[in-house]
Amino acid sequence: MMLRLLRLRPHDSFAPEPPKNARAPVRSLVNAKPPYSPQPSLDRMSWLSRLFGGGSDKNSRRLDYLSEALTLEKSGDIEAALTSYRLALREKPEDHKILINMAIAYSRSARIDEAIRCYKRALEVEPGLSAAHYGLAFLLVKRDDLDEAIQHLEAFLASPSSTADPTNIAHASRTLEALRNPQEEASATESPDIER
């Protein structure tokens, strides 16, 4: 006996065709449920993954904390953003991106000591991180720790990242020159907004 399989095309349906002149009411289209998706929801996938020995999807949670923090910071809620950064950092303590963003948030809220601590921690994790050298240098200038600021400006200028803004590079050069020649009063020691 030969088994024949019925091959359906996407437009095939077992439902009767509606009459050509019939229109679906607008209200039913607005309130209609979305069609069933054969793919399970993300919540169930996470639950099933954990049930069968998979991880608890901590990476996606960390990313959620990080994106939440960035959104909160853009909206001006720095304290809530810092809380989200801390939660993201708890999930992945060696992530220099989180540390850099925390340092920027701390400096925007005038908490210079915490910002300096975050920049230094980011440099412990990733020693050649030019963004951390740049941000740290200008915070050290504000704190009148000029010798250490010069070291970080030199490190930044020695290898700026490929995405570094040319304006920031020029500003760092002017600031370094002003710090090396203290007789010239320069407005270069004021840091412009740092772009991420």
Buried (B, 14 or more C-beta within 10 A) or exposed (E): EEEEEEEEEEEEEEEEEEEEEEEEEEEEEEEEEEEEEEEEEEEEEBBEEEEEEEEEBEEEBBBBBBEBBBEBBEEEBBEBBBBBBEBBBEBBEEBBBBBBBBBBBBBBBEBBEBBBBBBBBBBEBBEEBBBBBBBBBBBBBBEEBBEBBBBBBBBBBEEBEEEBBEEBBEBBBBBBEBBEEEEEEEEBBEBEEBEE
